[in-house]
Structure formats: structure tokens, C-alpha cells
Amino acid sequence: MCIIESIGYSEKNKMIYCTECIIFRKTGKCEYLKYIESKIRVGLTKDPHPGIMADDCGF
């Protein structure tokens, strides 16, 4: 198991622990990081108020 999986993802943890990861150092790739970072990007692009129009607010 990846240490990031057990301690939790953050940019700080990525910087500290992934630089020590032998797989990440050799390949420059990490499927777990790719998965987590893609979930974060998807979460940022979601509209928190889908379908709310100005008319719905009484304007």
C-alpha cells in the first residue's frame, strides 16, 4: 500500500513522500496520484448550484 493512501493526500504529503517512492522516482508516474488528482479536478469543476437561475432568486 502507498503511504499516501494511509496518511491521506495533500500537496505537502505528495512532495514529501512521493519523492521517496522508488516507483515514482523510476517512472515518474503513480496511478493512485493520478486517480486522486483527477477526483480533485472533477470536484472543482462541478457547479455547486446547478440549474439555479436569477429568476429563481426573486430578481
PyMOL Python script that loads the backbone (N, CA, C, O; Angstrom):
from pymol import cmd

cmd.read_pdbstr("""\
ATOM      1  N   MET A   1       0.841  -1.176   0.000  1.00  0.00           N
ATOM      2  CA  MET A   1       0.000   0.000   0.000  1.00  0.00           C
ATOM      3  C   MET A   1       0.890   1.244   0.000  1.00  0.00           C
ATOM      4  O   MET A   1       1.930   1.290   0.658  1.00  0.00           O
ATOM      5  N   CYS A   2       0.465   2.216  -0.732  1.00  0.00           N
ATOM      6  CA  CYS A   2       1.161   3.504  -0.808  1.00  0.00           C
ATOM      7  C   CYS A   2       0.978   4.256   0.508  1.00  0.00           C
ATOM      8  O   CYS A   2      -0.102   4.220   1.098  1.00  0.00           O
ATOM      9  N   ILE A   3       2.010   4.928   0.963  1.00  0.00           N
ATOM     10  CA  ILE A   3       1.911   5.681   2.225  1.00  0.00           C
ATOM     11  C   ILE A   3       0.897   6.811   2.119  1.00  0.00           C
ATOM     12  O   ILE A   3       0.246   7.154   3.106  1.00  0.00           O
ATOM     13  N   ILE A   4       0.757   7.393   0.928  1.00  0.00           N
ATOM     14  CA  ILE A   4      -0.222   8.469   0.734  1.00  0.00           C
ATOM     15  C   ILE A   4      -1.640   7.938   0.966  1.00  0.00           C
ATOM     16  O   ILE A   4      -2.499   8.657   1.476  1.00  0.00           O
ATOM     17  N   GLU A   5      -1.879   6.682   0.592  1.00  0.00           N
ATOM     18  CA  GLU A   5      -3.201   6.093   0.833  1.00  0.00           C
ATOM     19  C   GLU A   5      -3.496   6.007   2.325  1.00  0.00           C
ATOM     20  O   GLU A   5      -4.636   6.214   2.740  1.00  0.00           O
ATOM     21  N   SER A   6      -2.495   5.707   3.127  1.00  0.00           N
ATOM     22  CA  SER A   6      -2.750   5.536   4.559  1.00  0.00           C
ATOM     23  C   SER A   6      -2.755   6.862   5.322  1.00  0.00           C
ATOM     24  O   SER A   6      -3.505   7.000   6.288  1.00  0.00           O
ATOM     25  N   ILE A   7      -1.940   7.841   4.915  1.00  0.00           N
ATOM     26  CA  ILE A   7      -1.897   9.107   5.665  1.00  0.00           C
ATOM     27  C   ILE A   7      -2.797  10.177   5.071  1.00  0.00           C
ATOM     28  O   ILE A   7      -3.121  11.153   5.748  1.00  0.00           O
ATOM     29  N   GLY A   8      -3.210  10.013   3.813  1.00  0.00           N
ATOM     30  CA  GLY A   8      -4.084  10.992   3.171  1.00  0.00           C
ATOM     31  C   GLY A   8      -3.333  11.849   2.175  1.00  0.00           C
ATOM     32  O   GLY A   8      -2.153  12.150   2.352  1.00  0.00           O
ATOM     33  N   TYR A   9      -4.034  12.235   1.129  1.00  0.00           N
ATOM     34  CA  TYR A   9      -3.426  13.033   0.064  1.00  0.00           C
ATOM     35  C   TYR A   9      -3.422  14.506   0.434  1.00  0.00           C
ATOM     36  O   TYR A   9      -4.409  15.041   0.940  1.00  0.00           O
ATOM     37  N   SER A  10      -2.315  15.135   0.177  1.00  0.00           N
ATOM     38  CA  SER A  10      -2.196  16.591   0.200  1.00  0.00           C
ATOM     39  C   SER A  10      -0.970  16.921  -0.637  1.00  0.00           C
ATOM     40  O   SER A  10      -0.120  16.061  -0.868  1.00  0.00           O
ATOM     41  N   GLU A  11      -0.882  18.150  -1.084  1.00  0.00           N
ATOM     42  CA  GLU A  11       0.292  18.551  -1.876  1.00  0.00           C
ATOM     43  C   GLU A  11       1.569  18.381  -1.053  1.00  0.00           C
ATOM     44  O   GLU A  11       2.602  17.970  -1.581  1.00  0.00           O
ATOM     45  N   LYS A  12       1.494  18.700   0.247  1.00  0.00           N
ATOM     46  CA  LYS A  12       2.662  18.571   1.115  1.00  0.00           C
ATOM     47  C   LYS A  12       3.085  17.105   1.232  1.00  0.00           C
ATOM     48  O   LYS A  12       4.267  16.783   1.112  1.00  0.00           O
ATOM     49  N   ASN A  13       2.108  16.216   1.468  1.00  0.00           N
ATOM     50  CA  ASN A  13       2.423  14.790   1.566  1.00  0.00           C
ATOM     51  C   ASN A  13       2.987  14.261   0.254  1.00  0.00           C
ATOM     52  O   ASN A  13       3.895  13.430   0.250  1.00  0.00           O
ATOM     53  N   LYS A  14       2.444  14.749  -0.860  1.00  0.00           N
ATOM     54  CA  LYS A  14       2.958  14.331  -2.166  1.00  0.00           C
ATOM     55  C   LYS A  14       4.425  14.724  -2.305  1.00  0.00           C
ATOM     56  O   LYS A  14       5.251  13.920  -2.738  1.00  0.00           O
ATOM     57  N   MET A  15       4.744  15.960  -1.938  1.00  0.00           N
ATOM     58  CA  MET A  15       6.119  16.441  -2.062  1.00  0.00           C
ATOM     59  C   MET A  15       7.071  15.646  -1.169  1.00  0.00           C
ATOM     60  O   MET A  15       8.190  15.329  -1.572  1.00  0.00           O
ATOM     61  N   ILE A  16       6.622  15.327   0.042  1.00  0.00           N
ATOM     62  CA  ILE A  16       7.491  14.634   0.992  1.00  0.00           C
ATOM     63  C   ILE A  16       7.664  13.163   0.629  1.00  0.00           C
ATOM     64  O   ILE A  16       8.787  12.672   0.514  1.00  0.00           O
ATOM     65  N   TYR A  17       6.547  12.466   0.450  1.00  0.00           N
ATOM     66  CA  TYR A  17       6.609  11.013   0.346  1.00  0.00           C
ATOM     67  C   TYR A  17       6.788  10.480  -1.068  1.00  0.00           C
ATOM     68  O   TYR A  17       7.414   9.436  -1.254  1.00  0.00           O
ATOM     69  N   CYS A  18       6.252  11.174  -2.070  1.00  0.00           N
ATOM     70  CA  CYS A  18       6.365  10.644  -3.434  1.00  0.00           C
ATOM     71  C   CYS A  18       7.788  10.758  -3.973  1.00  0.00           C
ATOM     72  O   CYS A  18       8.194   9.966  -4.823  1.00  0.00           O
ATOM     73  N   THR A  19       8.541  11.729  -3.488  1.00  0.00           N
ATOM     74  CA  THR A  19       9.928  11.838  -3.929  1.00  0.00           C
ATOM     75  C   THR A  19      10.768  10.684  -3.396  1.00  0.00           C
ATOM     76  O   THR A  19      11.827  10.377  -3.943  1.00  0.00           O
ATOM     77  N   GLU A  20      10.293  10.040  -2.321  1.00  0.00           N
ATOM     78  CA  GLU A  20      10.982   8.883  -1.761  1.00  0.00           C
ATOM     79  C   GLU A  20      10.513   7.565  -2.378  1.00  0.00           C
ATOM     80  O   GLU A  20      11.160   6.532  -2.203  1.00  0.00           O
ATOM     81  N   CYS A  21       9.389   7.599  -3.098  1.00  0.00           N
ATOM     82  CA  CYS A  21       8.798   6.378  -3.665  1.00  0.00           C
ATOM     83  C   CYS A  21       9.655   5.885  -4.834  1.00  0.00           C
ATOM     84  O   CYS A  21       9.892   6.618  -5.794  1.00  0.00           O
ATOM     85  N   ILE A  22      10.109   4.656  -4.742  1.00  0.00           N
ATOM     86  CA  ILE A  22      11.002   4.124  -5.769  1.00  0.00           C
ATOM     87  C   ILE A  22      10.310   4.008  -7.130  1.00  0.00           C
ATOM     88  O   ILE A  22      10.939   4.234  -8.165  1.00  0.00           O
ATOM     89  N   ILE A  23       9.029   3.658  -7.135  1.00  0.00           N
ATOM     90  CA  ILE A  23       8.286   3.545  -8.397  1.00  0.00           C
ATOM     91  C   ILE A  23       8.114   4.920  -9.023  1.00  0.00           C
ATOM     92  O   ILE A  23       8.339   5.093 -10.221  1.00  0.00           O
ATOM     93  N   PHE A  24       7.715   5.902  -8.214  1.00  0.00           N
ATOM     94  CA  PHE A  24       7.516   7.261  -8.714  1.00  0.00           C
ATOM     95  C   PHE A  24       8.830   7.852  -9.225  1.00  0.00           C
ATOM     96  O   PHE A  24       8.845   8.542 -10.245  1.00  0.00           O
ATOM     97  N   ARG A  25       9.929   7.584  -8.523  1.00  0.00           N
ATOM     98  CA  ARG A  25      11.237   8.099  -8.953  1.00  0.00           C
ATOM     99  C   ARG A  25      11.675   7.472 -10.261  1.00  0.00           C
ATOM    100  O   ARG A  25      12.232   8.158 -11.118  1.00  0.00           O
ATOM    101  N   LYS A  26      11.430   6.164 -10.433  1.00  0.00           N
ATOM    102  CA  LYS A  26      11.877   5.485 -11.653  1.00  0.00           C
ATOM    103  C   LYS A  26      11.000   5.789 -12.849  1.00  0.00           C
ATOM    104  O   LYS A  26      11.508   5.973 -13.956  1.00  0.00           O
ATOM    105  N   THR A  27       9.672   5.848 -12.644  1.00  0.00           N
ATOM    106  CA  THR A  27       8.748   6.002 -13.775  1.00  0.00           C
ATOM    107  C   THR A  27       8.193   7.409 -13.911  1.00  0.00           C
ATOM    108  O   THR A  27       7.794   7.822 -15.000  1.00  0.00           O
ATOM    109  N   GLY A  28       8.166   8.147 -12.805  1.00  0.00           N
ATOM    110  CA  GLY A  28       7.555   9.475 -12.836  1.00  0.00           C
ATOM    111  C   GLY A  28       6.036   9.404 -12.863  1.00  0.00           C
ATOM    112  O   GLY A  28       5.368  10.417 -13.074  1.00  0.00           O
ATOM    113  N   LYS A  29       5.485   8.209 -12.651  1.00  0.00           N
ATOM    114  CA  LYS A  29       4.041   8.016 -12.713  1.00  0.00           C
ATOM    115  C   LYS A  29       3.554   7.339 -11.444  1.00  0.00           C
ATOM    116  O   LYS A  29       4.274   6.560 -10.819  1.00  0.00           O
ATOM    117  N   CYS A  30       2.335   7.647 -11.081  1.00  0.00           N
ATOM    118  CA  CYS A  30       1.692   6.996  -9.943  1.00  0.00           C
ATOM    119  C   CYS A  30       0.205   6.943 -10.236  1.00  0.00           C
ATOM    120  O   CYS A  30      -0.447   7.984 -10.316  1.00  0.00           O
ATOM    121  N   GLU A  31      -0.333   5.760 -10.396  1.00  0.00           N
ATOM    122  CA  GLU A  31      -1.752   5.608 -10.717  1.00  0.00           C
ATOM    123  C   GLU A  31      -2.639   6.126  -9.589  1.00  0.00           C
ATOM    124  O   GLU A  31      -3.690   6.710  -9.850  1.00  0.00           O
ATOM    125  N   TYR A  32      -2.232   5.923  -8.351  1.00  0.00           N
ATOM    126  CA  TYR A  32      -3.030   6.403  -7.231  1.00  0.00           C
ATOM    127  C   TYR A  32      -3.105   7.931  -7.233  1.00  0.00           C
ATOM    128  O   TYR A  32      -4.181   8.499  -7.045  1.00  0.00           O
ATOM    129  N   LEU A  33      -1.961   8.601  -7.446  1.00  0.00           N
ATOM    130  CA  LEU A  33      -1.962  10.067  -7.503  1.00  0.00           C
ATOM    131  C   LEU A  33      -2.805  10.563  -8.664  1.00  0.00           C
ATOM    132  O   LEU A  33      -3.556  11.529  -8.526  1.00  0.00           O
ATOM    133  N   LYS A  34      -2.681   9.904  -9.806  1.00  0.00           N
ATOM    134  CA  LYS A  34      -3.468  10.298 -10.978  1.00  0.00           C
ATOM    135  C   LYS A  34      -4.961  10.197 -10.662  1.00  0.00           C
ATOM    136  O   LYS A  34      -5.735  11.082 -11.028  1.00  0.00           O
ATOM    137  N   TYR A  35      -5.364   9.125  -9.987  1.00  0.00           N
ATOM    138  CA  TYR A  35      -6.760   8.925  -9.606  1.00  0.00           C
ATOM    139  C   TYR A  35      -7.235  10.014  -8.632  1.00  0.00           C
ATOM    140  O   TYR A  35      -8.286  10.621  -8.839  1.00  0.00           O
ATOM    141  N   ILE A  36      -6.461  10.256  -7.578  1.00  0.00           N
ATOM    142  CA  ILE A  36      -6.843  11.257  -6.569  1.00  0.00           C
ATOM    143  C   ILE A  36      -6.892  12.652  -7.180  1.00  0.00           C
ATOM    144  O   ILE A  36      -7.850  13.389  -6.950  1.00  0.00           O
ATOM    145  N   GLU A  37      -5.881  13.023  -7.950  1.00  0.00           N
ATOM    146  CA  GLU A  37      -5.836  14.364  -8.527  1.00  0.00           C
ATOM    147  C   GLU A  37      -6.940  14.556  -9.560  1.00  0.00           C
ATOM    148  O   GLU A  37      -7.439  15.670  -9.720  1.00  0.00           O
ATOM    149  N   SER A  38      -7.335  13.493 -10.266  1.00  0.00           N
ATOM    150  CA  SER A  38      -8.443  13.631 -11.215  1.00  0.00           C
ATOM    151  C   SER A  38      -9.754  13.841 -10.462  1.00  0.00           C
ATOM    152  O   SER A  38     -10.616  14.582 -10.934  1.00  0.00           O
ATOM    153  N   LYS A  39      -9.924  13.198  -9.291  1.00  0.00           N
ATOM    154  CA  LYS A  39     -11.122  13.412  -8.488  1.00  0.00           C
ATOM    155  C   LYS A  39     -11.174  14.844  -7.972  1.00  0.00           C
ATOM    156  O   LYS A  39     -12.251  15.438  -7.907  1.00  0.00           O
ATOM    157  N   ILE A  40     -10.031  15.402  -7.608  1.00  0.00           N
ATOM    158  CA  ILE A  40      -9.981  16.776  -7.111  1.00  0.00           C
ATOM    159  C   ILE A  40     -10.350  17.744  -8.230  1.00  0.00           C
ATOM    160  O   ILE A  40     -11.122  18.678  -8.012  1.00  0.00           O
ATOM    161  N   ARG A  41      -9.804  17.528  -9.429  1.00  0.00           N
ATOM    162  CA  ARG A  41     -10.124  18.400 -10.567  1.00  0.00           C
ATOM    163  C   ARG A  41     -11.605  18.325 -10.908  1.00  0.00           C
ATOM    164  O   ARG A  41     -12.224  19.352 -11.187  1.00  0.00           O
ATOM    165  N   VAL A  42     -12.182  17.136 -10.891  1.00  0.00           N
ATOM    166  CA  VAL A  42     -13.609  16.987 -11.183  1.00  0.00           C
ATOM    167  C   VAL A  42     -14.426  17.713 -10.129  1.00  0.00           C
ATOM    168  O   VAL A  42     -15.413  18.370 -10.459  1.00  0.00           O
ATOM    169  N   GLY A  43     -14.032  17.605  -8.870  1.00  0.00           N
ATOM    170  CA  GLY A  43     -14.739  18.280  -7.788  1.00  0.00           C
ATOM    171  C   GLY A  43     -14.709  19.797  -7.921  1.00  0.00           C
ATOM    172  O   GLY A  43     -15.671  20.468  -7.547  1.00  0.00           O
ATOM    173  N   LEU A  44     -13.630  20.339  -8.443  1.00  0.00           N
ATOM    174  CA  LEU A  44     -13.515  21.785  -8.597  1.00  0.00           C
ATOM    175  C   LEU A  44     -14.343  22.312  -9.755  1.00  0.00           C
ATOM    176  O   LEU A  44     -14.730  23.480  -9.757  1.00  0.00           O
ATOM    177  N   THR A  45     -14.621  21.465 -10.740  1.00  0.00           N
ATOM    178  CA  THR A  45     -15.355  21.934 -11.904  1.00  0.00           C
ATOM    179  C   THR A  45     -16.858  21.752 -11.776  1.00  0.00           C
ATOM    180  O   THR A  45     -17.614  22.239 -12.617  1.00  0.00           O
ATOM    181  N   LYS A  46     -17.303  21.053 -10.728  1.00  0.00           N
ATOM    182  CA  LYS A  46     -18.738  20.862 -10.534  1.00  0.00           C
ATOM    183  C   LYS A  46     -19.384  22.175 -10.140  1.00  0.00           C
ATOM    184  O   LYS A  46     -18.830  22.944  -9.354  1.00  0.00           O
ATOM    185  N   ASP A  47     -20.563  22.422 -10.694  1.00  0.00           N
ATOM    186  CA  ASP A  47     -21.336  23.608 -10.352  1.00  0.00           C
ATOM    187  C   ASP A  47     -22.054  23.343  -9.035  1.00  0.00           C
ATOM    188  O   ASP A  47     -22.874  22.427  -8.966  1.00  0.00           O
ATOM    189  N   PRO A  48     -21.773  24.114  -7.986  1.00  0.00           N
ATOM    190  CA  PRO A  48     -22.406  23.849  -6.699  1.00  0.00           C
ATOM    191  C   PRO A  48     -23.907  24.153  -6.688  1.00  0.00           C
ATOM    192  O   PRO A  48     -24.626  23.675  -5.812  1.00  0.00           O
ATOM    193  N   HIS A  49     -24.382  24.942  -7.652  1.00  0.00           N
ATOM    194  CA  HIS A  49     -25.796  25.298  -7.726  1.00  0.00           C
ATOM    195  C   HIS A  49     -26.313  25.070  -9.144  1.00  0.00           C
ATOM    196  O   HIS A  49     -26.632  26.029  -9.846  1.00  0.00           O
ATOM    197  N   PRO A  50     -26.396  23.826  -9.566  1.00  0.00           N
ATOM    198  CA  PRO A  50     -26.816  23.576 -10.945  1.00  0.00           C
ATOM    199  C   PRO A  50     -28.262  23.983 -11.176  1.00  0.00           C
ATOM    200  O   PRO A  50     -29.145  23.681 -10.374  1.00  0.00           O
ATOM    201  N   GLY A  51     -28.484  24.660 -12.267  1.00  0.00           N
ATOM    202  CA  GLY A  51     -29.838  24.979 -12.689  1.00  0.00           C
ATOM    203  C   GLY A  51     -30.495  26.140 -11.971  1.00  0.00           C
ATOM    204  O   GLY A  51     -31.670  26.404 -12.228  1.00  0.00           O
ATOM    205  N   ILE A  52     -29.819  26.843 -11.095  1.00  0.00           N
ATOM    206  CA  ILE A  52     -30.430  27.986 -10.418  1.00  0.00           C
ATOM    207  C   ILE A  52     -30.292  29.196 -11.335  1.00  0.00           C
ATOM    208  O   ILE A  52     -29.198  29.545 -11.779  1.00  0.00           O
ATOM    209  N   MET A  53     -31.410  29.811 -11.599  1.00  0.00           N
ATOM    210  CA  MET A  53     -31.428  30.971 -12.472  1.00  0.00           C
ATOM    211  C   MET A  53     -31.677  32.217 -11.617  1.00  0.00           C
ATOM    212  O   MET A  53     -32.122  32.114 -10.474  1.00  0.00           O
ATOM    213  N   ALA A  54     -31.390  33.380 -12.174  1.00  0.00           N
ATOM    214  CA  ALA A  54     -31.635  34.629 -11.449  1.00  0.00           C
ATOM    215  C   ALA A  54     -33.104  34.766 -11.102  1.00  0.00           C
ATOM    216  O   ALA A  54     -33.440  35.310 -10.050  1.00  0.00           O
ATOM    217  N   ASP A  55     -33.997  34.277 -11.974  1.00  0.00           N
ATOM    218  CA  ASP A  55     -35.439  34.347 -11.714  1.00  0.00           C
ATOM    219  C   ASP A  55     -35.822  33.549 -10.470  1.00  0.00           C
ATOM    220  O   ASP A  55     -36.750  33.924  -9.754  1.00  0.00           O
ATOM    221  N   ASP A  56     -35.125  32.470 -10.214  1.00  0.00           N
ATOM    222  CA  ASP A  56     -35.419  31.637  -9.054  1.00  0.00           C
ATOM    223  C   ASP A  56     -35.078  32.346  -7.752  1.00  0.00           C
ATOM    224  O   ASP A  56     -35.610  31.987  -6.702  1.00  0.00           O
ATOM    225  N   CYS A  57     -34.216  33.331  -7.798  1.00  0.00           N
ATOM    226  CA  CYS A  57     -33.793  34.050  -6.608  1.00  0.00           C
ATOM    227  C   CYS A  57     -34.693  35.253  -6.321  1.00  0.00           C
ATOM    228  O   CYS A  57     -34.513  35.930  -5.309  1.00  0.00           O
ATOM    229  N   GLY A  58     -35.646  35.519  -7.188  1.00  0.00           N
ATOM    230  CA  GLY A  58     -36.558  36.633  -6.968  1.00  0.00           C
ATOM    231  C   GLY A  58     -36.104  37.941  -7.602  1.00  0.00           C
ATOM    232  O   GLY A  58     -36.631  39.005  -7.279  1.00  0.00           O
ATOM    233  N   PHE A  59     -35.129  37.866  -8.505  1.00  0.00           N
ATOM    234  CA  PHE A  59     -34.654  39.085  -9.176  1.00  0.00           C
ATOM    235  C   PHE A  59     -35.377  39.306 -10.474  1.00  0.00           C
ATOM    236  O   PHE A  59     -35.106  40.283 -11.172  1.00  0.00           O
TER     237      PHE A  59
END
""", "prot")
cmd.dss("prot")
cmd.show_as("cartoon", "prot")
cmd.util.cbc("prot")
cmd.orient("prot")
